[in-house]
Amino acid sequence: MPRLFTGVEIPPDLGERLSYLRGGLPGARWISAENYHLTLRFMGDIDMIAAEAIAEALYRVRRMAFEVRIGGLTTLGTRKPHAVVARIEPSPALTELQAEHERLMQRIGLPPEGRKYTPHVTLARLRNCNTRDIADYLSLRGGFSARAVPVERFVLFSSRDSVGGGPYVVEEAYPLLPHAEVSRTV
């Protein structure tokens, strides 16, 4: 049974820059740069029939290419931080793409995603980290910024059942439409 999710790949040059942020936080388990990604919709452990339906349904997505930008570093977790992440600045194109994935998965019969969508790239998972150490880490590195990254496709990833952090495998890739092609199809 594969564990599936859709996402956007992080270009290698940006992944390398993000990897320079590793270290300096006791108790953090750092994600390998080759496993950085922006999740769109997590499906979980899926049987092969559902996996095929998911892969087929995603070909119906007809959206324009767009850009995303990192808006600094933060943590996830309300009471106790459980991850250090690069925050992705919200954009209408990203929100609409994610919402379309959510609608498609519900049409297939998957339950709705229970959490509000917060676009991010996970850099580290935290266990028993001191909140002061986290605050110090973010005060030094939290202002990270990078150029806008073009998003010209999204992918269907699979992962093995693990504690998190990969390895992730691209099962299918779905190109987004260049601007000129969109005007011809509308």
C-alpha positions in Angstrom: 0.0 0.0 0.0 1.7 3.2 -1.1 1.7 6.4 1.1 0.9 9.2 -1.3 0.8 13.0 -1.4 0.9 15.7 -4.0 3.5 18.5 -3.9 5.8 20.9 -5.6 9.5 20.0 -5.9 12.1 22.4 -4.6 14.8 23.3 -7.1 18.2 21.9 -6.2 19.8 25.3 -5.9 17.2 26.5 -3.4 17.4 23.2 -1.6 21.2 23.7 -1.3 20.6 27.2 0.2 18.0 25.9 2.6 20.4 23.1 3.7 22.9 25.7 4.9 20.3 26.5 7.6 20.9 23.0 9.2 22.4 22.8 12.6 22.6 24.9 15.7 19.4 23.5 17.2 19.8 20.6 19.7 17.1 18.0 19.3 16.3 18.8 15.7 16.2 16.0 13.1 17.1 17.7 9.9 15.5 16.8 6.6 17.9 16.0 3.7 17.9 18.6 1.0 16.8 16.1 -1.7 13.6 15.5 0.3 12.5 19.2 0.5 9.1 19.8 -1.0 5.9 21.8 -0.7 3.0 19.5 0.1 -0.3 20.2 -1.6 -2.5 17.3 -0.4 -1.5 14.4 1.8 -3.5 11.2 1.0 -1.8 8.7 3.3 -1.7 5.0 2.9 -3.8 4.2 -0.2 -4.7 0.9 -1.8 -3.6 0.4 -5.5 -7.1 0.9 -6.9 -7.4 4.3 -5.1 -3.8 5.2 -6.1 -4.6 4.6 -9.8 -7.8 6.8 -9.4 -5.8 9.5 -7.8 -3.1 9.5 -10.5 -5.7 9.6 -13.2 -7.8 12.4 -11.6 -4.8 14.7 -11.2 -4.5 14.8 -15.0 -7.7 16.9 -15.0 -5.9 19.8 -13.3 -5.5 22.6 -15.8 -3.9 25.5 -14.0 -1.4 28.1 -15.1 2.2 28.0 -14.0 3.1 30.5 -11.2 5.8 31.4 -8.7 6.2 30.8 -5.0 8.4 32.7 -2.6 9.8 31.9 0.9 8.8 34.4 3.5 11.1 33.5 6.3 11.4 30.6 8.8 9.0 29.7 11.5 7.8 26.7 13.5 4.7 24.6 13.3 2.8 23.5 16.4 0.6 25.5 18.5 1.6 24.6 22.1 4.8 22.8 21.4 6.7 23.4 18.2 7.2 20.1 16.2 8.9 21.4 13.0 11.1 24.2 11.7 9.8 25.3 8.3 10.4 27.7 5.5 7.1 29.6 5.3 5.8 29.9 1.7 4.1 33.3 1.1 0.4 32.7 0.2 -0.6 33.3 -3.4 -4.0 32.9 -5.1 -2.5 30.5 -7.6 -1.1 28.2 -5.0 -4.3 28.3 -2.9 -6.4 27.5 -5.9 -4.2 24.6 -6.9 -4.3 23.1 -3.4 -8.1 23.6 -3.2 -8.5 21.8 -6.5 -6.4 18.9 -5.2 -8.6 18.8 -2.1 -11.8 18.7 -4.2 -10.5 16.0 -6.5 -9.5 13.8 -3.5 -12.9 14.2 -1.9 -14.6 13.2 -5.2 -12.6 10.1 -5.2 -13.9 9.3 -1.8 -11.0 10.4 0.5 -12.0 12.2 3.7 -11.4 16.0 3.8 -8.1 17.2 5.1 -8.6 18.1 8.7 -6.1 20.8 9.0 -6.0 24.3 7.5 -3.5 24.4 4.6 -0.3 26.2 5.6 2.2 26.2 2.7 5.7 25.4 3.9 8.9 23.4 3.4 9.8 21.3 6.4 13.5 21.7 7.3 13.6 19.9 10.6 11.4 17.8 12.9 11.7 18.8 16.6 11.7 16.5 19.6 12.3 17.7 23.1 13.7 21.0 21.9 14.1 23.8 24.4 11.8 26.7 23.4 14.7 29.1 24.1 17.0 27.2 21.7 14.2 27.4 19.1 13.8 31.1 19.6 17.5 31.7 19.4 17.7 29.6 16.2 14.9 31.6 14.6 16.3 35.0 15.7 19.5 34.1 13.8 18.1 32.4 10.7 14.4 33.3 10.6 14.8 36.2 8.1 15.9 33.8 5.3 14.7 34.9 1.9 15.2 33.6 -1.6 14.2 34.5 -5.2 10.8 33.5 -6.4 10.7 29.9 -7.6 8.7 29.1 -10.8 6.2 26.3 -10.3 5.7 24.6 -13.7 4.5 21.3 -12.5 3.3 19.4 -9.5 4.0 15.8 -8.7 2.4 12.7 -7.0 5.0 11.6 -4.4 5.1 8.3 -2.6 7.0 7.6 0.6 7.7 4.6 2.7 6.1 4.3 6.1 8.6 6.1 8.3 8.9 8.7 11.0 9.1 11.4 8.3 11.7 13.1 6.1 11.7 10.7 3.1 12.9 9.2 1.0 10.2 10.5 -1.4 9.7 9.2 -4.9 8.0 11.0 -7.8 5.4 8.6 -9.2 3.8 11.0 -11.7 4.5 14.6 -12.8 1.7 16.9 -14.0 2.7 20.0 -16.0 1.0 23.3 -15.4 0.1 25.4 -18.4 2.3 28.1 -19.7 0.5 31.5 -19.9 0.2 31.4 -23.8 -1.4 27.9 -23.6 -4.0 28.9 -21.1 -5.4 31.7 -23.3 -5.9 29.3 -26.1 -7.8 26.8 -23.9 -10.1 29.3 -22.2 
